[in-house]
């Protein structure tokens, strides 16, 4: 693919937090393989306490320093807003992503709004994180009514104007990737998945047990943000049906409705109304910049 044809189309954004062991090697590989294809390489140092920013500044790239550790998603937002190209490429600074896969994503970008690097390994995260990822994947598949091959891969290409429409709903943490995938998929944008292979990360992961708790919050957040009726209507029907079954024996015996049955039926109605309200709020939020 000729370099001139793609000049100024792409900006590579690399969020980094305490990645001094890997960042030099990652930047050397990216510069060697991709500098002729991209307009700019931006590394966003997310308030690192080590030499990540100092090492990055030794290379011919743009380094943006966050005033403090604000989160993976916040760093990506900073990079996307600072870019000046049609597409942005996001990748990690820990050595997991290969430059060959960046080229593969670029080759697929022109006819799509987002291209996601689909990790081919069965276990591509720490084993203790896999149950949360599995539940999150099930929730996403249910809400979108189709299988999402890789919900939160960090290697992807996004049309910058499309990303800017939705970054206001994306959180500052690791769930940025999940949320932007759900947003573009649910709003009918062209999303393609390209198989990639990831390497073992260099250095220590910053993911902790708190991230697992945040995954539970994220599942609930996604359920209420995108198509909440897919959650509230089934719950309302199940609880309402339980209330009716509970009420039948009391009604047949002439004792009227039991307190439990009335509470179940009331909860069913409340859930339905709450779902309708959440659905209207979610549509207003998603359409805010459309």
C-alpha positions in Angstrom: 0.0 0.0 0.0 1.7 3.3 -1.0 2.6 5.5 1.8 1.5 8.8 0.1 -2.1 7.4 -0.3 -2.5 7.1 3.4 -0.6 10.2 4.6 -2.5 12.3 7.1 -5.3 9.8 7.4 -4.1 8.2 10.7 -2.9 9.2 14.1 -1.6 6.6 16.5 -2.6 7.2 20.2 -0.8 5.3 22.9 -2.1 5.8 26.5 0.7 5.0 29.0 0.8 4.7 32.8 4.1 3.5 34.4 5.3 1.7 31.3 9.0 2.6 31.4 10.0 -1.0 30.8 8.1 -1.3 27.6 7.5 2.1 26.1 10.9 2.6 24.4 10.7 -0.8 22.6 7.0 -0.1 21.6 7.8 3.3 20.2 10.8 2.1 18.2 8.7 -0.7 16.6 5.8 1.6 15.8 8.0 4.4 14.4 10.0 1.9 12.2 6.9 0.2 10.8 4.2 3.0 10.7 5.8 6.4 10.6 5.4 6.6 6.8 1.7 5.7 7.1 0.6 8.0 9.8 0.4 11.7 10.3 1.4 11.7 14.0 2.1 9.4 16.9 0.8 10.7 20.2 1.7 9.2 23.6 -0.5 10.3 26.4 1.3 9.9 29.7 -1.4 9.4 32.3 0.4 10.8 35.3 3.1 8.2 35.5 5.3 8.1 38.6 8.2 6.5 36.7 10.2 7.6 33.6 7.6 6.8 31.0 7.2 10.3 29.8 10.9 11.1 29.8 11.7 8.0 27.7 8.9 8.8 25.2 10.2 12.4 24.8 13.5 11.0 23.4 11.6 9.9 20.3 10.2 12.0 17.4 6.6 11.8 18.6 4.2 14.1 20.4 4.0 13.5 24.2 1.1 14.8 26.2 1.3 14.7 30.0 -1.9 14.4 32.0 -1.7 16.4 35.3 -2.4 13.3 37.3 -3.5 9.7 36.8 -7.0 10.1 35.3 -7.5 6.7 33.8 -7.1 4.8 30.5 -10.2 6.2 29.0 -9.4 9.8 30.0 -6.0 9.4 28.3 -7.6 8.1 25.1 -10.1 11.1 25.1 -7.1 13.5 25.4 -5.4 11.8 22.5 -8.5 11.8 20.3 -9.2 15.4 20.9 -5.6 16.4 20.2 -5.4 14.4 16.9 -6.0 16.1 13.6 -6.6 13.2 11.2 -9.5 11.3 9.7 -8.8 8.1 11.7 -7.3 7.4 15.1 -5.5 4.2 16.0 -5.4 3.2 19.7 -2.9 0.7 21.0 -1.4 -0.2 24.4 2.1 0.8 25.6 2.9 -2.5 27.3 4.1 -4.4 24.3 1.1 -6.6 23.8 0.2 -5.3 20.3 2.2 -6.1 17.2 3.0 -3.6 14.4 2.0 -6.2 11.8 -1.5 -6.1 13.2 -1.6 -2.3 13.0 -0.9 -2.6 9.3 -3.7 -5.2 9.0 -6.2 -2.9 10.6 -5.2 0.0 8.4 -5.8 -2.1 5.3 -9.4 -2.7 6.5 -10.2 0.8 7.7 -11.2 2.7 4.5 -14.7 1.1 4.2 -15.5 1.0 8.0 -16.2 3.4 10.8 -14.3 1.2 13.3 -11.9 -1.8 12.9 -11.3 -3.8 16.1 -8.3 -6.1 16.6 -10.0 -9.4 17.5 -7.7 -11.3 19.9 -7.3 -14.9 18.7 -6.1 -16.5 22.0 -8.8 -18.1 24.1 -7.2 -16.7 27.3 -6.0 -13.2 26.5 -6.3 -11.8 30.0 -5.5 -12.9 33.6 -7.5 -15.9 34.5 -9.3 -14.2 37.4 -10.5 -11.5 35.0 -12.1 -13.9 32.6 -15.5 -14.5 34.5 -16.2 -10.8 34.4 -15.3 -10.6 30.7 -17.5 -13.6 30.0 -20.5 -12.0 31.8 -19.8 -8.7 30.0 -19.7 -10.4 26.7 -23.0 -12.2 27.3 -24.7 -8.9 28.3 -23.3 -7.2 25.1 -24.5 -10.1 22.9 -27.9 -10.0 24.4 -28.4 -6.2 24.2 -27.0 -6.0 20.6 -28.8 -9.3 19.5 -25.6 -10.6 17.9 -22.3 -11.9 18.9 -19.5 -9.4 19.6 -16.2 -11.1 18.7 -14.0 -8.9 21.0 -15.7 -6.3 23.2 -12.7 -4.5 24.8 -9.7 -4.9 22.6 -7.3 -2.0 23.0 -6.0 -2.2 19.4 -8.5 -0.5 17.1 -9.0 2.2 14.4 -11.9 4.6 14.7 -13.1 7.4 12.5 -12.2 10.5 14.6 -15.4 12.4 13.9 -17.5 9.3 15.0 -15.4 8.9 18.1 -15.9 12.5 19.1 -19.7 12.0 18.9 -19.7 9.4 21.7 -16.7 10.1 23.9 -19.0 12.0 26.2 -20.7 8.8 27.3 -17.4 6.9 27.6 -15.9 6.5 31.1 -12.5 7.5 32.2 -11.4 4.0 33.1 -10.7 0.8 31.2 -14.3 0.4 30.1 -13.8 3.1 27.4 -13.2 0.4 24.8 -16.3 -1.6 25.8 -18.5 1.5 25.8 -17.3 2.8 22.4 -17.8 -0.7 20.9 -21.4 -0.9 22.3 -22.2 2.7 21.1 -21.1 2.2 17.5 -22.5 -1.3 17.2 -25.9 -0.2 18.6 -26.1 2.9 16.5 -25.6 1.1 13.2 -22.0 2.1 12.3 -19.9 -0.2 10.2 -17.7 -2.2 12.6 -15.3 -4.8 11.4 -13.2 -7.3 13.4 -9.7 -8.3 12.2 -7.9 -11.3 13.9 -4.8 -10.3 15.8 -2.3 -12.1 18.0 -1.1 -10.4 21.2 2.2 -10.8 23.0 2.7 -11.2 26.8 2.8 -7.7 28.3 6.1 -6.2 29.5 6.0 -5.1 33.1 3.3 -5.3 35.7 -0.4 -4.8 34.9 -2.2 -2.0 36.6 -5.5 -3.9 36.6 -6.6 -4.8 40.2 -9.4 -6.4 42.1 -11.1 -3.0 42.0 -11.3 -3.4 38.2 -13.3 -6.5 38.8 -15.8 -4.6 40.9 -15.9 -1.9 38.2 -16.8 -4.6 35.7 -20.0 -5.4 37.6 -20.9 -1.7 37.7 -20.1 -1.5 33.9 -22.5 -4.4 33.2 -25.3 -2.5 35.0 -24.3 0.7 33.3 -24.3 -0.8 29.8 -27.7 -2.4 30.5 -29.2 1.0 31.4 -27.4 3.1 28.7 -28.1 1.0 25.6 -31.6 -0.6 25.1 -32.6 -0.7 28.8 -36.0 -2.2 27.8 -34.1 -5.4 26.9 -33.5 -5.7 30.6 -36.5 -4.1 32.3 -39.3 -5.7 30.3 -38.1 -9.4 30.9 -37.7 -8.6 34.6 -41.1 -6.9 34.8 -42.7 -9.9 33.1 -41.0 -12.5 35.3 -41.9 -10.7 38.5 -45.4 -10.0 37.3 -45.9 -13.6 36.4 -44.6 -14.7 39.8 -47.1 -12.3 41.4 -50.0 -13.7 39.4 -49.0 -17.3 40.3 -48.7 -16.3 43.9 -52.1 -14.6 43.9 -54.1 -17.4 42.3 -54.4 -19.7 45.3 -55.4 -16.9 47.6 -58.0 -15.6 45.1 -59.5 -19.1 44.5 -59.8 -19.7 48.3 -61.7 -16.3 48.7 -58.9 -14.6 50.6 -58.3 -11.8 48.1 -54.7 -10.9 47.2 -51.8 -11.6 49.5 -49.4 -8.8 50.4 -46.6 -10.7 48.6 -48.6 -10.9 45.4 -49.5 -7.2 45.5 -45.8 -6.3 46.1 -44.7 -8.4 43.2 -47.3 -6.9 40.8 -46.5 -3.4 42.0 -42.8 -4.1 41.4 -43.6 -5.4 38.0 -45.4 -2.2 37.0 -42.7 0.0 38.5 -39.9 -1.9 36.6 -41.8 -1.4 33.3 -42.2 2.4 34.0 -38.6 2.7 35.0 -37.5 0.9 31.9 -39.5 3.3 29.7 -37.9 6.3 31.5 -34.4 4.8 31.2 -35.0 4.2 27.5 -35.9 7.8 26.8 -32.9 9.0 28.8 -30.6 6.7 27.0 -31.8 7.8 23.6 -31.4 11.5 24.5 -27.8 10.8 25.7 -26.8 8.8 22.6 -28.4 11.3 20.2 -26.9 14.3 22.0 -24.2 14.9 19.4 -25.8 13.1 16.4 
